[in-house]
Amino acid sequence: MEQIRAAGGRADFVRANLDGSAQASADLATEARRVLGGRVDILVNNAGIFPRSTTATTDEATFDEVYAVNVKAPYFLTGAIAPAMADAGQGAIINLGSWIARLGIASALYSSTKGAVETLTRAWAAEFGPAGVRVNAISPGVIRAPHPDGSDGGRHPAEQMMRGTPAGRSGTPDAVAHAAVYLASDEAAFVHGTVIDVDGGRTSVAVIAS
């Protein structure tokens, strides 16, 4: 936030506990409109949690929590914000999916929530698109933040999942940010209901391990 302000932009922070309840999402929408002066033009549904349990070891409380944060929260937040966008005749909603929604790995609970998010993207495009609201999604692949010293931080197990891909390495958060900026911009005015893969080719190209 400080970097945005230092560059001459405006940035404000609104704290929220997106527990999946409709009330929490409605409260965030109300506060965001207040801070922004009454109007929200762009919504990025980015909140999410990743469970460490397997199917056999997942208890019901964990299952409910993951679906609450990953699916219910964006569902109700979109429901609280998209209608006003539709009334204004414009707006952009960007959902964060994941490459493992379409390429199976042993993470059934998380994968299923991201599959739901991608399906919601297409359904919301059909629901709100005719009113001028563009709804799209980004499907990140293996993303790692740069190491503080500027190095790659050493070999990481996640790098093995990118061996044999066109990129041959993991991505960085700015790759996802650039995709979000594009989808939010007027340059994407004719893009509706699509999922942009930002995964180094992991899901679209045959992977040949070396």
Residue, then its C-alpha position, 0 to 999 in steps of 0.5 A: m500500500e505504501q508503494i502505491r501511495a509513493a508512486g502517486g496512486r491511492a490505496d486504502f485498506v479495509r479489514a474483513n473476515l471472509d468466513g463465508s457468511a453472507q453478512a461478512s461479505a455484505d459488510l465488506a461490500t458496504e465498507a468498500r463502497r464507503v471508502l471508495g466514495g460509493r462505487v466499486d468498479i473492479l472486484v478481485n475474488n482472491a481470498g482462499i485457504f489451502p488444507r493440508s489434509t487428505t480426503a481420508t483425514t479431512d474432518e467436517a469442520t475443515f471441509d466446511e471452512v475451506y468451502a466457506v472461504n474459497v466458494k461461499a465468500p466470493y459467491f456472496l461478495t459477488g452477490a453484494i457487489a455485482p448488482a450495483m455494477a450491473d445498474a451502472g452498466q459496467g464493471a469487472i470481476i476477476n476470480l482466482g482459480s487454480w491449475i489443479a482444478r483441471l489437472g488432478i493432484a492429490s488435493a481433492l478438497y482444494s481442487s474442488t473449490k477451485g473447480a467451483v470458482e471456475t464454474l461460477t466464473r462462466a455462470w456469472a458471465a452469463e448472468f451479469g455480462p448482458a448488463g455490462v459486467r465482465v466476469n473472468a478468472i485467472s488460473p495460476g500455476v506454481i507461483r513463488a514469491p521472489h527471495p528477499d535477497g533477489s535469488d530464487g531461494g534455492r531449489h524448491p520441491a514445487e519446481q519439480m512440477m514445472r520440469g518439462t513445461p514450456a516455461g521450465r520454472s515456477g512463476t512469480p506473483d507479478a505474472v498473476a498481477h499483470a493478467a489481473v490488470y489486463l482483465a480489469s482494463d478496457e483492453a479486455a472489453f470483449v473478454h467474457g467468461t474465460v479462464i486465463d492460464v498463468d501457469g507456464g504451460r503446465t495445463s495446456v502443453a504435454v509435459i516431458a520430464s527431463 
